[in-house]
Amino acid sequence: MSASSVHQSADKRENDGRGEQDAPRQTLVRMSYLDAIVQAQIEELERDERVILMGEDIEVYGGGKIVGRFDSTRVWNVPISETSFTGVGVGAAITGLRPIVDLSIASFMYLASDPIINQAAKLRYMTGGQIQVPIVFRCCMYYGMSIAAQHSDRPYPAFMNTPGLKIVCAASPGDIKGLMKSAVRDDDPVMIFEDAKLWATKGDVPTDPNYLIPIGKADVKKVGTDVTVVAIAGAMRPVLEAEKVLSKEGISIEVIDPRTLKPLDLETIVSSVAKTGRLLLVENAHRMCNVSAEIAAGVCEVAFDSLKQPILRLCAPDVHVPFSPALEAALYPTNVDIIAAVKKLL
């Protein structure tokens, strides 16, 4: 695919983020990020009778269409006991089902971390490949909503350090649908971290029930020449806003969405940095040991000679999320911050 064709496609899709390589000439329907997730689950439940959905308040968090469509053997509303029902999901996966475990708020992943880390992630290795654990752990990162420290974390970096887990964190409706479906069909445990800031975002989504996006493949949302900007999850929105402003000033940035955090498609990022010579990393997780730190280290290891300027990172500081809306709003990178950082690199 030529750079010009990618650029034309990127101009058309704006916040949708579907790479042409992912959805060639398919019938598209415009829908929200949340609706795309629900549609992906419905399609997989209908496709494979082994797929089940279990979790807390499923009907509250966009699952009303699912609850009304499938009986209690396929959709399980469970008590508020994350460690327990996550363990049940792991056991179900071992015995032949393909569970989607909906933990709702991402901070609840801490309570479920024992069965996720000590069981789901390790059992294939510890049994010499005799046991597969085809399970999806779904959660949503609620932050910027004044719900205080115990409910506002973005904990995906903590799980990146665990071998055996695949981690998805997509930023567009088309991407989350294709990756959710790939996760359900994967024979290893996959964690899906959704960003509540993206739930209302709309985009064109393929209707093909076999539409898949491969786990571990990044997507170039905007083709550019001056600075490579990698945005994680909800950080994509201010990055695309900044891109519009910068383009009017004659500054061309290449915007990349990793989509999958583990395995990480470092090759796409390195190829872009080889072209631009400059790298800005933007995410809303805490700065210490986040995915931006991993990307920065990887680029320095294999493409240090390509860099014309030091790598810059815009992230949340290492503080707990305050309840005060005014204080919390100051934690996350804005389009103004991104514009200033891009200009600093030039």
C-alpha positions as CSV (number, residue, x, y, z in Angstrom):
1,M,0.0,0.0,0.0
2,S,1.5,3.4,-1.0
3,A,1.9,6.2,1.5
4,S,-0.5,8.4,-0.5
5,S,-3.3,5.7,-0.3
6,V,-2.8,5.4,3.5
7,H,-3.0,9.1,3.9
8,Q,-6.2,9.4,1.9
9,S,-7.8,6.6,3.9
10,A,-6.7,8.2,7.2
11,D,-8.3,11.5,6.1
12,K,-11.6,9.8,5.5
13,R,-11.8,7.8,8.7
14,E,-10.7,10.5,11.3
15,N,-11.5,8.9,14.7
16,D,-12.6,5.6,13.3
17,G,-9.1,4.3,13.0
18,R,-9.7,1.3,10.7
19,G,-6.6,0.5,8.8
20,E,-7.3,-0.4,5.1
21,Q,-5.3,-3.6,5.8
22,D,-7.9,-4.6,8.5
23,A,-11.2,-3.9,6.6
24,P,-10.9,-4.0,2.8
25,R,-14.2,-3.0,1.1
26,Q,-16.6,-4.2,3.8
27,T,-20.1,-3.1,4.6
28,L,-19.8,-0.6,7.3
29,V,-22.2,0.7,10.0
30,R,-21.6,3.8,12.1
31,M,-21.7,2.9,15.8
32,S,-20.2,3.9,19.1
33,Y,-17.2,2.2,20.7
34,L,-19.5,0.6,23.4
35,D,-22.0,-0.7,20.8
36,A,-19.1,-2.2,18.8
37,I,-18.0,-4.1,21.9
38,V,-21.5,-5.4,22.5
39,Q,-21.9,-6.4,18.8
40,A,-18.6,-8.3,18.9
41,Q,-19.8,-10.3,21.9
42,I,-23.2,-11.0,20.4
43,E,-21.6,-12.3,17.2
44,E,-19.2,-14.5,19.1
45,L,-21.9,-15.9,21.3
46,E,-24.0,-16.8,18.2
47,R,-21.0,-18.2,16.3
48,D,-19.7,-20.6,19.0
49,E,-21.9,-22.2,21.7
50,R,-18.8,-22.6,23.9
51,V,-18.6,-18.8,24.4
52,I,-20.2,-17.6,27.6
53,L,-20.4,-14.2,29.2
54,M,-20.1,-13.7,33.0
55,G,-19.7,-10.7,35.2
56,E,-21.1,-8.0,37.4
57,D,-24.1,-5.8,36.4
58,I,-23.8,-6.9,32.7
59,E,-27.1,-5.3,31.8
60,V,-26.0,-1.9,33.3
61,Y,-22.8,-1.6,31.3
62,G,-24.2,-1.9,27.8
63,G,-25.1,-5.6,28.0
64,G,-28.9,-5.2,27.9
65,K,-29.0,-6.4,24.3
66,I,-27.0,-9.5,25.2
67,V,-29.0,-10.4,28.3
68,G,-32.3,-10.2,26.3
69,R,-30.9,-12.4,23.5
70,F,-29.3,-15.3,25.3
71,D,-30.5,-17.5,28.2
72,S,-28.9,-18.1,31.6
73,T,-26.7,-20.9,30.3
74,R,-24.8,-18.4,28.2
75,V,-24.9,-15.2,30.3
76,W,-24.2,-15.4,34.0
77,N,-24.8,-12.4,36.3
78,V,-22.5,-13.1,39.2
79,P,-22.2,-11.8,42.8
80,I,-19.7,-9.0,43.6
81,S,-16.8,-11.3,44.3
82,E,-14.2,-10.7,41.7
83,T,-11.6,-13.3,42.9
84,S,-14.3,-16.0,43.1
85,F,-16.0,-15.6,39.7
86,T,-12.8,-14.9,37.9
87,G,-11.5,-18.2,39.2
88,V,-14.8,-19.9,38.0
89,G,-14.1,-18.4,34.6
90,V,-10.6,-19.8,34.5
91,G,-12.0,-23.2,35.5
92,A,-14.6,-23.0,32.7
93,A,-12.0,-22.2,30.2
94,I,-9.9,-25.2,31.2
95,T,-12.8,-27.5,30.8
96,G,-13.7,-26.4,27.3
97,L,-15.7,-23.2,27.4
98,R,-14.5,-19.8,26.1
99,P,-15.6,-17.3,28.8
100,I,-15.7,-13.6,28.6
101,V,-15.3,-12.4,32.1
102,D,-16.6,-8.8,32.6
103,L,-15.0,-7.2,35.6
104,S,-16.6,-3.8,34.8
105,I,-14.3,-1.2,36.6
106,A,-10.6,-1.7,35.9
107,S,-9.5,-1.2,39.5
108,F,-11.4,-4.5,40.3
109,M,-8.7,-6.3,38.3
110,Y,-6.6,-6.1,41.5
111,L,-9.0,-8.3,43.3
112,A,-9.0,-10.8,40.4
113,S,-5.3,-10.7,39.9
114,D,-4.6,-14.0,41.7
115,P,-6.6,-16.3,39.3
116,I,-5.5,-14.1,36.3
117,I,-1.8,-14.1,37.1
118,N,-1.3,-17.4,39.1
119,Q,-3.7,-19.5,37.1
120,A,-4.8,-18.2,33.7
121,A,-1.3,-16.9,32.7
122,K,0.7,-19.9,34.0
123,L,-1.3,-23.1,33.4
124,R,-0.3,-23.7,29.8
125,Y,3.4,-23.3,30.7
126,M,3.2,-25.3,34.0
127,T,1.4,-28.2,32.2
128,G,3.8,-28.3,29.3
129,G,1.1,-27.1,26.9
130,Q,-1.5,-29.8,27.9
131,I,-3.9,-27.1,29.2
132,Q,-5.2,-24.2,27.2
133,V,-7.0,-21.2,28.9
134,P,-9.1,-19.5,26.2
135,I,-10.5,-16.7,28.3
136,V,-11.1,-12.9,27.9
137,F,-10.9,-10.6,30.8
138,R,-12.8,-7.4,30.0
139,C,-12.8,-4.2,32.1
140,C,-13.3,-0.4,31.6
141,M,-11.0,2.3,32.8
142,Y,-13.1,5.0,34.5
143,Y,-11.1,8.1,35.2
144,G,-11.6,11.8,34.7
145,M,-15.1,11.3,36.3
146,S,-14.5,12.3,39.9
147,I,-14.8,8.7,41.2
148,A,-11.7,9.0,43.4
149,A,-8.6,6.9,43.8
150,Q,-10.0,3.4,44.4
151,H,-12.0,3.4,41.1
152,S,-9.9,5.5,38.7
153,D,-6.8,3.5,38.0
154,R,-5.4,2.5,34.5
155,P,-3.8,-0.7,35.6
156,Y,-2.7,-2.3,32.3
157,P,1.0,-1.6,32.9
158,A,1.0,-3.9,36.0
159,F,-0.2,-6.8,34.0
160,M,2.3,-6.3,31.2
161,N,4.9,-7.7,33.4
162,T,3.2,-11.1,33.5
163,P,4.2,-13.7,30.9
164,G,1.4,-15.6,29.3
165,L,-1.1,-12.7,29.1
166,K,-2.1,-10.8,25.9
167,I,-3.2,-7.2,26.5
168,V,-5.5,-5.2,24.2
169,C,-6.2,-1.4,24.6
170,A,-7.7,-0.1,21.3
171,A,-8.9,3.4,20.7
172,S,-11.6,3.2,17.9
173,P,-14.9,1.3,17.5
174,G,-13.7,-0.7,14.5
175,D,-10.5,-1.7,16.2
176,I,-12.1,-2.8,19.5
177,K,-14.7,-4.9,17.6
178,G,-12.1,-6.7,15.6
179,L,-9.8,-7.2,18.5
180,M,-12.5,-8.4,20.9
181,K,-13.5,-11.1,18.4
182,S,-9.9,-12.1,17.9
183,A,-9.5,-12.3,21.7
184,V,-12.5,-14.6,22.1
185,R,-11.1,-16.9,19.4
186,D,-7.6,-16.9,20.9
187,D,-6.5,-20.0,22.9
188,D,-4.6,-17.9,25.5
189,P,-5.9,-15.5,28.1
190,V,-6.5,-12.0,26.7
191,M,-7.1,-8.8,28.8
192,I,-9.2,-6.1,27.2
193,F,-8.8,-2.7,28.7
194,E,-11.5,-0.3,27.5
195,D,-11.3,3.5,28.0
196,A,-14.6,5.0,29.3
197,K,-13.5,8.3,27.5
198,L,-14.0,6.4,24.2
199,W,-17.3,4.7,24.9
200,A,-19.3,7.4,23.1
201,T,-16.8,7.8,20.2
202,K,-18.4,6.8,16.9
203,G,-16.9,5.3,13.8
204,D,-17.5,3.0,10.9
205,V,-17.5,-0.6,11.9
206,P,-17.5,-3.7,9.6
207,T,-20.7,-5.8,9.8
208,D,-18.9,-9.0,8.6
209,P,-19.2,-11.5,11.5
210,N,-15.7,-12.8,10.6
211,Y,-14.1,-9.4,10.7
212,L,-10.9,-9.8,12.8
213,I,-7.9,-7.6,13.7
214,P,-4.8,-9.6,14.5
215,I,-3.6,-9.3,18.1
216,G,-0.1,-7.7,18.1
217,K,-0.5,-5.4,15.1
218,A,-0.4,-1.5,15.5
219,D,-2.2,0.9,13.1
220,V,-1.0,4.2,11.7
221,K,-4.0,6.5,12.1
222,K,-2.4,9.5,10.4
223,V,0.6,9.5,8.1
224,G,3.2,12.2,8.8
225,T,6.8,13.2,8.3
226,D,8.0,15.5,11.2
227,V,7.2,13.7,14.5
228,T,6.0,10.2,15.4
229,V,3.3,10.4,18.1
230,V,2.2,7.2,19.8
231,A,-1.1,7.4,21.7
232,I,-2.5,4.9,24.1
233,A,-6.3,4.4,24.5
234,G,-8.1,7.7,25.6
235,A,-5.0,9.7,24.8
236,M,-5.8,9.3,21.1
237,R,-8.6,11.9,21.2
238,P,-6.4,14.8,22.3
239,V,-3.6,13.6,19.9
240,L,-6.0,13.7,16.9
241,E,-7.2,17.2,18.0
242,A,-3.6,18.4,18.2
243,E,-2.9,16.9,14.8
244,K,-5.6,19.1,13.2
245,V,-4.1,22.2,14.7
246,L,-0.5,21.3,13.9
247,S,-1.4,20.4,10.3
248,K,-2.8,23.9,9.7
249,E,0.6,25.2,10.9
250,G,2.4,23.0,8.4
251,I,3.6,20.5,11.0
252,S,3.1,16.9,10.0
253,I,2.8,14.3,12.7
254,E,2.5,10.5,12.2
255,V,-0.1,9.1,14.7
256,I,0.2,5.5,15.8
257,D,-2.2,3.4,17.9
258,P,-0.4,0.2,19.2
259,R,-3.9,-1.3,19.8
260,T,-2.2,-4.3,21.4
261,L,0.1,-3.6,24.3
262,K,1.3,-7.2,24.7
263,P,2.6,-8.4,22.3
264,L,3.7,-4.9,21.3
265,D,4.3,-4.1,17.7
266,L,7.5,-2.2,18.1
267,E,8.4,-2.7,14.5
268,T,5.7,-0.3,13.2
269,I,6.9,2.4,15.7
270,V,10.5,1.9,14.9
271,S,9.8,2.2,11.1
272,S,8.0,5.5,11.8
273,V,10.8,6.9,14.0
274,A,13.3,6.0,11.2
275,K,11.4,8.3,9.0
276,T,10.7,11.2,11.4
277,G,13.6,11.0,13.8
278,R,11.4,12.2,16.6
279,L,9.1,10.4,19.1
280,L,6.4,11.6,21.5
281,L,4.6,9.1,23.6
282,V,1.2,10.0,25.1
283,E,-0.9,8.0,27.6
284,N,-3.0,8.6,30.7
285,A,-1.5,5.9,32.9
286,H,1.0,6.8,35.6
287,R,4.5,7.7,34.3
288,M,6.5,5.1,36.2
289,C,6.9,1.8,34.3
290,N,4.1,2.4,31.9
291,V,3.8,1.3,28.3
292,S,5.4,4.5,27.1
293,A,8.5,3.7,29.1
294,E,8.6,0.2,27.5
295,I,8.3,1.7,24.0
296,A,10.9,4.3,24.7
297,A,13.4,1.7,25.9
298,G,12.7,-0.5,22.9
299,V,13.2,2.3,20.4
300,C,16.5,3.3,22.1
301,E,17.7,-0.3,21.9
302,V,17.1,-0.8,18.2
303,A,16.8,2.7,16.7
304,F,18.8,5.1,18.8
305,D,20.8,6.3,15.7
306,S,17.5,7.4,14.1
307,L,16.6,9.9,16.8
308,K,17.3,13.6,16.2
309,Q,15.9,14.6,19.6
310,P,15.5,12.9,22.9
311,I,12.2,11.0,23.3
312,L,9.4,12.8,25.1
313,R,6.7,11.3,27.3
314,L,3.4,12.9,28.4
315,C,1.7,10.8,31.1
316,A,-0.1,11.2,34.4
317,P,2.1,11.9,37.4
318,D,2.7,9.3,40.1
319,V,0.0,10.4,42.4
320,H,-3.4,8.9,43.3
321,V,-6.4,10.2,41.5
322,P,-8.1,13.0,43.5
323,F,-11.8,13.2,44.0
324,S,-11.8,16.9,43.0
325,P,-12.7,17.3,39.3
326,A,-10.5,20.4,39.0
327,L,-7.5,18.6,40.5
328,E,-8.0,15.4,38.5
329,A,-8.4,17.2,35.1
330,A,-4.8,18.5,35.5
331,L,-3.4,15.0,35.6
332,Y,-3.8,14.0,32.0
333,P,-2.2,15.3,28.8
334,T,-4.3,17.7,26.8
335,N,-4.1,18.7,23.1
336,V,-2.4,21.9,24.3
337,D,0.3,19.8,26.1
338,I,0.7,17.7,23.0
339,I,1.1,20.7,20.6
340,A,3.7,22.2,22.9
341,A,5.6,18.9,23.1
342,V,5.6,18.4,19.3
343,K,7.0,21.9,18.8
344,K,9.7,21.2,21.4
345,L,10.9,18.3,19.4
346,L,11.2,20.3,16.1
